[in-house]
Amino acid sequence: MTMKPLNSDALIADLVGDLAPVRPLRFGAGLAAVLAAAGISAAAVVAVLGLRPAWLAGAVNPMHLIATGLYGGLGLAATVTVIIMGRPQVGSDHSGWRWAALMAALLPLAGLIVAIGRGAEELAPDVMLYGAECLTIGAAASLLVLGVLTAWLRRGAPTAPTRAGLVAGVAAGAFGSFAVSIHCPANDIVHIGIWHSMAVLAMAGLGRVLVPRLVRW
């Protein structure tokens, strides 16, 4: 028994017959969703743990202000990169976030140098416990942003899922560190530079491992 060959019009109609229109990914919508998630996370930290006491007293520490701004800037730069990676186009530049990362990397570098100079006092149990608490809060405050970015990448078509997952983790971790900075009363460069930055590193690793498994297409 022989099958009657389909003409080209019938073949095309057969291939596209079950397709449904897909809403295009809009850059502004993606950015707004991530910023909303970051805002909700920061608000939740403040609601549960309270606002930084110095801010309540009207005092601003320059070191803390700079660090908080660097984390926020890194989160924004990495978010923009992830949104672009979800909408691949010829000639797209995915390297802009690296400059913000290099600037933010000065914080853990400075913290490590100062910690080495102080010696064993930075390994005291109470110091380590307090640092671990901020790390945990920062990582927890990163999860909503990571979820939103993962959902964005699942709707899109990232050509480098592993790199997209890494940058998504960086963005989430940076916003998480921004959120914990709004609460944390510490001004010490060792605490801010090492423990707050560890949330970024932890989420970057999580994003690199987890996100590619969820966005393959």
C-alpha positions, 0 to 999 in steps of 0.5 A: 500500500502506497501513501499519497504524497502531500503537497507543500501547502498541506504539509506546512498546514499539517505541521503548524496545525497544533501550534498556538500563539506565544506571547513575546518576551518583553524586556520591560516586563521581565525587569519589572518582575525581577525588581518587584521580587527583589522589593518583596524580598527586601520588604519581607526581611525588614518586616520580619527582622527590622530595619537597620538601627542606624537608619532608624536613628538617621545615621548613614555609614559611608562604608555600608552605603557603598557596599549596599549600592554595589550589591544593588548595582550588581543585582541590576546589571546581572538581571539585565544580562539574564533578561537579554539572554532569555531573548537571544539576538544576533550581536547581543552583548552578555558581558556588561554584568562583569564590570559590576561584578569586578567592582563588587569583588573589591568588597570581599577582597578588602574584607579578606585582607583586613581579616588576615591582619586581625588574625584569629579574632575573626574565627571567634564562635560569636563572629562566625555565628553572626556571619552565618546568620547574615549569609543564611538571611541573604540566601533566603532573600535570594530565592524569589528573585532566582525563581522569577529569573528561572521562569523567565529563562524557561519562557525564553530560549537561552543559548547558553543555559549554564552561563545564564544560570550562573548569572541568574544566581549572581543577580539573585544573590546580589539582591539578597545581599542588598536585602540583608544589608538593609537589616544588618547593623554591621559596618565592619568591612570584614563582615560585609565583604566576606559574609554578605558576599558569600550569599552571592557566591552561594547563589551563583553556584546554585544557579549554575547547577540548578537552572540549566536543568530547568530551562533546557529546550 
